[in-house]
Amino acid sequence: MAVHRRIAWLAIGCTMFGASSAIASGQLPPSQIEDRNLESFPACRAALETIWRKDLAKADPKPIPAEKGERQTLIYTKGVVPIDANHAEYAVEEGWQFRIPLPDVHQIRTSYSYDQRRYECVGNHLSGTSTQGYAQEGYAPMEGKPPAQ
């Protein structure tokens, strides 16, 4: 009987953990962003490399002051990855991080949203999808000592 109770509590705990992580973020279904034929595979790969360079240029090297805190565009990618002589892929996550200090509770609130894009060249055919989403806000202690109360 005790074993069945433990298993029941474990199942409830797992369900609650799964439910809490399910509401911790949100994501839209993927949408198609590219579907075209180019002159050749080298032209298709060159298009991927152009997209990659444009994405890299969007990154902010450090946070930028914003209205009540700071923001930063982050780019995560491995660049254009060759699969074989007629196939290459490029994946990127473009993220937007916002950090707002909350001095009354000595915390920094961070929010993050993103656009994950995946492109593929198979021969001269370029295709791509985009998936957008966000992470639940996070909180971290501010640097320094909290003000005396």
C-alpha positions in Angstrom: 0.0 0.0 0.0 2.8 2.5 0.9 4.5 1.7 -2.4 1.3 2.6 -4.3 1.0 5.9 -2.4 4.6 6.8 -3.2 4.0 6.1 -6.9 0.8 8.2 -6.8 2.7 11.1 -5.2 5.5 10.7 -7.7 3.0 10.8 -10.6 1.4 13.9 -9.1 4.8 15.6 -8.7 5.8 14.7 -12.3 2.5 16.0 -13.5 2.8 19.3 -11.6 6.4 19.7 -12.8 5.4 19.1 -16.4 2.5 21.6 -16.0 4.7 24.2 -14.5 7.4 23.8 -17.2 4.7 23.9 -19.9 3.6 27.3 -18.8 7.1 28.6 -18.4 7.4 29.5 -22.0 5.5 29.7 -25.2 6.1 28.9 -28.8 4.2 29.4 -32.1 4.1 26.6 -34.7 6.8 26.9 -37.4 6.0 29.0 -40.5 7.6 28.8 -43.9 9.8 31.8 -44.7 11.7 30.6 -47.8 10.9 28.4 -50.7 12.6 29.2 -54.0 14.9 27.8 -56.6 18.2 29.4 -57.4 20.5 29.0 -60.4 22.7 26.3 -58.7 23.8 24.8 -55.4 26.7 27.3 -55.1 24.2 30.1 -55.6 22.0 28.6 -52.9 24.9 28.3 -50.5 26.0 31.8 -51.2 22.4 32.9 -50.3 22.8 31.1 -47.0 26.1 32.8 -46.3 24.5 36.2 -47.1 21.7 35.5 -44.6 24.3 34.4 -42.0 26.3 37.6 -42.4 23.2 39.7 -42.1 22.2 37.9 -38.9 25.6 38.3 -37.4 25.4 42.1 -38.0 22.2 42.2 -35.9 24.0 41.1 -32.7 24.6 43.8 -30.0 28.1 43.3 -28.6 26.9 44.6 -25.2 23.5 45.6 -23.6 22.0 48.9 -24.8 20.3 51.3 -22.4 16.5 51.2 -22.8 13.7 53.1 -21.2 13.8 51.4 -17.7 16.7 49.1 -18.1 18.7 47.5 -21.0 18.1 45.4 -24.0 20.3 43.2 -26.2 19.9 41.3 -29.5 21.7 38.0 -29.2 22.6 35.7 -32.1 23.3 32.0 -31.6 24.5 30.1 -34.7 27.1 27.7 -36.0 27.0 29.3 -39.4 26.5 27.6 -42.7 27.1 23.9 -42.2 27.9 21.7 -45.3 26.2 18.3 -45.2 27.5 17.0 -48.5 28.4 18.2 -52.0 24.8 19.2 -52.7 23.4 20.0 -49.3 24.0 22.7 -46.7 22.1 24.0 -43.7 22.0 27.2 -41.6 20.2 27.5 -38.3 20.1 30.6 -36.1 18.3 31.8 -33.0 17.9 35.6 -32.9 17.0 36.5 -29.3 15.9 39.7 -27.6 16.8 40.0 -24.0 15.4 42.8 -21.8 16.7 43.4 -18.3 14.9 45.8 -15.9 16.3 46.5 -12.4 13.8 46.3 -9.5 15.6 48.2 -6.8 12.8 47.9 -4.2 13.3 44.1 -4.2 17.0 44.2 -5.2 16.3 42.0 -8.2 16.8 42.2 -12.0 13.9 41.0 -14.1 14.9 39.4 -17.4 12.6 38.6 -20.3 13.6 36.8 -23.5 11.9 36.2 -26.8 13.3 34.6 -29.9 13.0 33.7 -33.5 14.6 30.4 -34.5 15.1 30.1 -38.2 16.3 27.1 -40.1 17.4 27.2 -43.8 18.4 24.4 -46.1 19.8 24.1 -49.5 19.3 20.9 -51.3 20.8 21.3 -54.8 19.5 24.7 -56.0 16.4 24.6 -53.8 16.4 27.0 -50.7 13.8 26.4 -48.0 13.4 27.8 -44.6 11.2 27.9 -41.5 10.8 30.2 -38.6 9.6 29.4 -35.0 8.9 32.2 -32.6 8.6 32.0 -28.9 9.5 33.4 -25.5 10.8 32.3 -22.1 9.1 33.0 -18.8 10.6 36.0 -17.0 13.5 35.3 -14.7 14.8 37.1 -11.7 18.4 37.5 -10.4 19.9 39.4 -7.5 21.3 42.8 -8.3 25.0 43.3 -7.7 26.0 45.0 -4.5 24.4 45.1 -1.1 20.6 45.7 -0.8 19.7 49.0 0.6 19.2 49.2 4.4 15.6 49.2 5.4 
